[in-house]
Amino acid sequence: MTCPIAALDQQLTSSSDLSRLLLDHLPQGLYLVDQERRIQSWNTAAERMTGYFRDEVIGKCCGDGILEHVDEEGGQLCGERCPLLFAARTGAECRADVYMHHKDGHRVPVQVLGTPIKDATGELIGMAETFSDNTAKVELLERARELERMALIDSLTGIGNRRYSEQVIRESIDNLHRNGTPFGLVMADIDHFKALNDSHGHEAGDAVLKMVGATMEKNLRSFDFAGRWGGEEFIVVVHTAVRLETERVAKRLLKMVERSFLQRGEERLKVTISAGVTQARPADTRESLYQRADQLLYEAKAAGRDRYVSDLGVGGGRHAA
């Protein structure tokens, strides 16, 4: 006996070529399935978008090595999360952004719409799925993510920029206020940077900025943060840090920068940094934290450079290294 959904497809296509012509001129892929999700109809757009011809899929289940939809994390949707199954169970349309398997093996981003099909008595006789190419939307989202990334990354050094640095500090302060999670702040500045630019040129100055930024980023724990604050100034956020850990980080970064160099012909170009080191306090705002770290950095500069000044010593006194 012919199943109702197959009869529906025959009714759409056998009475005249017009119905088939209309289905095949839809810009969206369309296929009809019975209650067991066996494919009964497959239009031309479905052939073009999937690489599968009608005679390859009619009578098969769409999940049997054909479309096998997955989500953006690669999770399978052909089981309990199938849009068609949802439409069958609820009697409502189900729209989803999925990644469809193409006959050539690759994944195609599509937006699908699962729709229940009922007979004149209201009984479910099958489901229809339409799908449209979502590549442009996915590319737009990826471009938006890239633009967001570009907006947060310093174009010269490749580490976080001022905006990103302020965002990290804001989130760290919020976490301190809500959960009591401590963090330290190191504000550092390249010593005698103007003189280096004047004597070696801006190209050398840019190379030094890249070197210092990379040295800082690569000598931190994975969950700490280094950013370029502006000009030749950098900041480091030391997460979940006790006081001694923040000082250890500052001391290590000073040494690592001091040991770094650029080979320019016969000359090794080397720099040092000075830093102010402090710990966020429960009453701190972003402004009070910045100002304290900046004052400590100024003291390190005034004390001779190539050192850090910290307010984390015993009794809260100044500590220079």
Secondary structure, DSSP 8 states (H G I E B T S, - for coil): ---HHHHHHHHHHHS-HHHHHHHHT-SSEEEEE-TT-BEEEE-HHHHHHHS--HHHHTTSBTTTTT---B-TT--B-SSTT-HHHHHHHHSS-EEEEEEEE-TTS-EEEEEEEEEEEE-TTS-EEEEEEEEEE-HHHHHHHHHHHHHHHHHHB-TTTSSB-HHHHHHHHHHHHHHHHHH---EEEEEEEETTHHHHHHHH-HHHHHHHHHHHHHHHHHTS-TT-EEEEEETTEEEEEEET--HHHHHHHHHHHHHHHHH--EEETTEEE---EEEEEEE--TT--HHHHHHHHHHHHHHHHHTTSSSEEES-SGGG--EE-
